[in-house]
Amino acid sequence: MKKQILLLAAILIFVVDIMTGQEKVKEKMKDGWSFGFFPVFGYDSNTGTKYGGILKLFDYGDGTNYPRYDQAFNLEISRTTKGQGVNQLIYDSRTLIPDYRIMGEVSYLTEKTLDFYGFNGYNAYYSSAYTTKGNPSYISPLYYKMERELLKLRVEIIGKLSGDNIKWFGGFEYMHNNLDTVDVDNINKGKDENDMVPYSGGGLYGSYVQWGLINPGQVNGGQAGVFKAGAKYDTRDNEANPMKGLWTDVQLLFSPGFLSDGYTYARIAFTHRQYFTLIAKRVNLGYRISYQAKLAGEMPFYMLPLVYNSAPQLTLSGLGGSRTIRGILRNRVVGEDFVYGNIELRWKVVRTVLFNQNLYLALSAYADEGMITGKYELPEISDPEGIEMLAKGEKEEMHTSYGWGIHGALNENFIVSLNYAWATEPRDGVKGTYLQMSFNF
């Protein structure tokens, strides 16, 4: 990974050097359809080789509103040789119904090694020794893993309340979770005996089930239908990477029992984002802060990791990881109520037009943090091993990380980002590297 980062840095320095002096670049207005294709490749010894691609299609209409598009499609299909996969189609339109913005999503996501660390942040004990081969406490690299198959359907609509900046939105999101312990036989398929991954008892998730910390009716997952309604104030000059403006929203979420296996609950999600221009067209500063909490009812544990955003952003999975608190273990911060925030400085080092396409290359530096503010109440248990594990937990406090990124943009809206971040606490992991589409906010 260090070699890859050094190579990217060398390329960046070379490009900046040859393009010095091109401060004033006249962007070309785009009309009609534009597309970008991003091949997906990766490798992990447990999940196998990842392959596939992301196709983004943008319709700019007659170009008068560029860089805002009239409609867009986002298609991702990727697989790994051990069965992990993303099958996702997203549609976003401002013209399908005049004066309304419509979004739809169909996704089928498979996770053969989904992260599971327990509940309530630092209240749940974490030790890297359990997953480090050669350590006296070593158990398995899959100890903090479980399996999930997720079907997700989503439709949302946005309309005007007052002028162009104050809007209402509503929608419905359906999810069906299939949960299990890791299929270690599949992970070990084709490996020599000495290379096989040890795994017994279903890892931490299997232990939580055995100890009685997981409701028996939720062990294998379930379904949930969530209705959304809210309002937002949005003055951003550009959605993909705003140079100025506000984006504030509040939404109420309601999941009725008849759509959610008998679990009825309500949540609130408030998120505020603001952007400042420091150097015109070059340097901007943005921050985001979000508070999300349960208002009433009982939530199944598999709905706890969800982080809600107003459309067009997607519902995210878990605090920690690429989209929320970078550098911290994914799903490390899971509870009923939580707060998280980010601050990020972005610098467009190079802006140019090449082959009739508007391009820029940017650097970023950021800090992320979050914590649980309302616990997920665990049942009383009598299992001595489970009681001992829970007793190792510590007081919850802020989880913090920092990092940097390199970003390449095509026609403002197609953005590829490489982020590298560090956790400040070993209890949250060490670091994370993320190659993904778009900025986080």
N, C-alpha and C positions, 0 to 999 in steps of 0.2 A: 504493500500500500504506500509506503514511503517513497518508493521509486516512482509510482504513478503520480504522486503529488508533486515530486520534484520535476517530473517531465511536464506536467501541466503548468507549473510555474515557469519553466524554461520557455515553453511555447508562448505563454502570456507575455514574458519580457521581450521575446523576439517580435511578437505582433505589435506591442506598444512601440518598440523602437522604430520599426519600419513605417509606422503610421503617425509618428509624432508630427505635430503641426496641422493635423486635420481636425482642428477644433470646431470649425464651422462646417457642418455637414448638413446639406439640405436633404431632408428625408423625402422619399418618393411617396406620393399618395397612392394607396392601393384601392383597387376596386375589384369586383367579381370574387372568384374563389381563389384561396391560397391554401396550401397544405404543407405540413411538415411530418416527416417520418423519423422516429427515433428507435433504432434497434435496441432491444433489451438483452443483455448478456451478463451473466454472473456465475459464480460457483461457490458452493458450500459443501463441505465433506459430508454433512448430515442430510442436506436436502437435495444435493446433486447440482448439475449444471442447469442454469436458467437460460431460457431462450425465448424469443418472441419479439414483439414490437408494439409501439404506440403510434397510432395515426391520428393526426389532428387536422380537421378541415374547417376553414373559416370562410364565411361569405360576407364580404364587405359591401355588398350592394353596389351603389353608384359611387362609393368612396367618400361621400360628403361628411360622413361621421367618423372616418378613420382617425385613430386606431380602434374605435369601437366597431364591433362586428354586428351584422344583422342576425346571423345564426351560426352555430358551430356544432360539430360532431367530434367526439373523442372516443376512440376505440382502442382498447388495450387487450391483447391476447398474449399471455405468457405462461410458460410451463417450466417445471424442473423435472429432472430425470427421476426424482423420488416422489412425484405426485403433487407438489405445490403448484398452485395456479391462480391466475387472475383472468377472468372473462368479464369485461366491463364495457358497456356502451352508455354514453352520456350525450344527451341532446339539449341544446340551449338556444332559444329563439326569442327575438324581439319582434318578429314579423308574422308568426303563425296566427296569432290573434292580435289585431291592432290595439295598441295602448297597453298591452300586457306582455310580461315576460314569462315564458313557459320553460320549465326544465323537467327532464325525465331521466331516469337511470334504471338500468337493468344490470345487475351484477351477480356473478356466482364466483365466490372466493373460497379457495381451499388452503388451509394452513395445517401442514403436517407437524410443524414444530412451533406452535403459538406460545408466546411467553406467558407464564403464570407465576406470580410471586406472592400470592395471597392478597390481603386487603389492608387498606388504611395506611399506606406508605410505610414509614419506618416502624410502625406497630408490627409489621410482618418482617421477621428476621430473614436477612439475606447474607449468604456467605459464598464468595467465589471459590472457596476451597472445595465445595461439594462438586464443582464442575471442572476442577483443575486436575488433570491426570498427573500422578506422582505425588500429590498432596496426601498426607495421612488420612484426611477426612473425605477424600475423593469418593463420590458415589457414581455419577454419570454426567456426561455433557448434556444429557437430556433431562436432568433432574427438574429443571424449572420450565419444562415444556409440556404441552398438551396438544390435542388435535381438534380442529374445528372446520366444519363446512358451513358456509354462510350464503344463503340466497337473499338478495336485497332488491326490493322494488321501491322506486321513489318518484313522486310527481309533486311539483311545487309551482306556484303562480305568484307573480309580483304585480301589484297595481299601484297607481298614484293616490296618495292621500291629499297632498297639497304641493302644487308646483312640481318641479322635477326632482326634488331632493328628499321629500318625505314620502315614504311608501309603506304600504301594508303588504304582508305576504302570508301565505297559508299553504298547507300541503299535507301529504300523508306519506309515511314511510313504513314499509313492511319488511320484517326480517325473520328468517327462520334459521335457527342455529342447530347444528348437529355436533355434539361434543363427545370427546372420548380421550382416553390416555393415548400416548404416542404408539403408533404401530411400529414397534422396534424391529419386527421381522422384515418389514419393507425397508427400513433404514439400513439394515444389515445385509440386505439381499446383494449377492455377488461379492461380498467381502471375504477376505481370508479370516480364519478363526482368530488370529492375533489382532486383526483390525476391527473386529466386531465391537459395537458400542454396548456396554453393560447397561441394563435397565431392568429394574424390578419394582414391583409395587405401584407402578404407574406414576413414579416421580412425586413431586410435591402435590400435584393435583390428586393423584390416587390416594395419597396420605390424607388430604383434606376430606376426601369422600369417606375413607375408612374411619377417621376420627369423628365424623358426624358434623363437620363444619360446613358441608354443602347439603342443602335441602335435597332429600332423595328424589323429589319430583323435578329437580333441576339438573341432576347429574348428567343426563344425556342431552341437555339443551331444551329448546322449545321455540315457540313463535312469539312475536310481539308486533302489534300494529300501533303506530304512534301518529296522532294528529298534531299538526303544528299551526300556530297562529301568532303573528307578531307584527312589529313595525320597525322601520329603520330610517335613519337619517344618513344620507350618502352624498358627499360633495366631492368625491375623488375625481381627479382629472383623467385617470386611466385605471382600469381594474387590475391589469397584470402587474404593474409596478408603479403605483401612484407617486407623483412628485409633490403633491400637496392635497389637502382635504381631510375630511372626517368620514368615518364609517362606523356608526353606532347602531346596535340593534338589540332588541329584547324580544324574547319569544316564550310562549307557554307551550308545553308539550303534555299531551294527555294520552295515556294508553289504557283503553277500556278492557276489562277482564275478558269479555267475550271474544276479543281478538288476541289475547295475550295469555292463554292458558290459565285464566282465572286471576291473574295479577293485575290489579287496577292501581295506577299511580299517576301523579302529576309532577312535572318538573318546570323550573324556570331557568333560562339561559340568557345572560347579559354579556355582551362583548363590545368593547370600544377599541377602535383603532384610529390613529392619527398620523399624518405624514407631513413633513416639512422639507422644503427646498433649501438646501444650504448653498449650492452652486447651481445656477440655472442649467437644466438639461443634463447635469453631470452627477451631482451628489445630493442624496436625500436621506432623511432620517425618519424611521417609522417605529411605532410601538403598538403593542396589542396587550389588552388585559381582559380577562374573562372570568366571570363567576357563574357557576352552574350548581343547582341544588335541587333536592327533592322537596316538594311542598307537602305532599300527602301520599298515603298508600304504601304498598309493598312492592319493591322491585326485585325481580329475579337477578341473581348475581351476574349472569352473562350480559345484562344490559348496563351494568355499572361502568364499564370502561368507555362507553360512548361519549364523545365530545361533540356537541351540536354547534353548527354554524348556520347562519342565514344563507339562503341561496344567493349566488350560484356555488358557494363552497360546499364541499361534501361533509357528511358526518364522519368524524374521525374515530379511531379505535385506540383509546388509552392515552393517559398522560405519560410521556416518555417516548423517545423515538423521533422519527424524522419530521413529524408535522407539529409537534407541541413543545416538548422539552428535549432538544437535540443533545446527544451525548449521554443521555440517561436511558437505562434499560426500558424497553417498551413495556407498557402495562405495569411499571413499577409503582405508580401512584394511582391507586384505584380505591374509590370510596363513594359514599352517597353525595357529598358536597365537596367541591374543590374550587380552587382559584389558580390561575396560571397567567404568566405574562412573558412578553418578549420585547426586546429593544434591538434594533438593527440599523446599522449604517451601511448604505449602498453607494458605490462609486462606479459610474459608467466610464471605464478607462478608455474604451475605444467605441466610437460611433461612426458608421460609414454606410455607404450603399454599394453593394457588390452583386453583379449579375441581376440588376433590377430589383434587389431585395434589400430592405432596411435591416441592418445588423448592429448589434452592440455586444460588447464584452464587459462584464461588471465584476467587481470584487465586493465582498460584504464581510462585516464583523458584527458579532451579536452576543447577547447574553439572554438566557432563558431561565425561568424558574416557575415553580408551582408547589402546591401542597394540598393535603386533605383538610377541609374545614368542618366536615360532618362525617362521622364514622358510619361504616356499614356494620350494624350490630351482629356479632357472631353468636350462635347458640351456645348455651352451657354444655360442656362436654366432660366426660369422665375418663377418657383414654389418657393414661399417664404420659405417653409419648407426645400426644397432641398438646397436653397441658404444658409440658416442658418446652415444646417448640414455641408456643404462644408467649411463654414467660421470657423468652429471649428477645422479644420485640422491644423497641425503644420508643421514646416520645416522638411524636410527629413534629417535624419542622420543615422549613423551606428546602426544596430540592433545587439545586442551582447548577447550571452549566454555562459554558461559553465556547465560541468557535468562530470559524470563518468559512467563506464560500466563494466559489467561482461560478459565474452564470453567463450563458450565451443566449441571446435572444434573436429571433427571426420575426420581422414585422410586428414587433412589440408584444405579441400575444403567445408566440411559441417560444417557451423558455426552458432550457435545460440547466439544472443546478447540481453542483457538487458541493456538499456541505461536510465539514469535518469538525467535530465538537468533542469537548472533554467534560466529564462530570467532576465536580469539585469534591465529592464524597465517594470513597470506595463502596459505601453501602448502596450506591446507585449505579455501580459499574465503573468503567474506566473511560471509554471513548466510543464514538460512533462515526461511521462514514456513510453518507447517503447520496446516491445518484438518483435524481428524481426530476419530475417536471414542475416548473413554476416556482415562484417565491411562496413562502408559507402564508403571507398575509399582505 
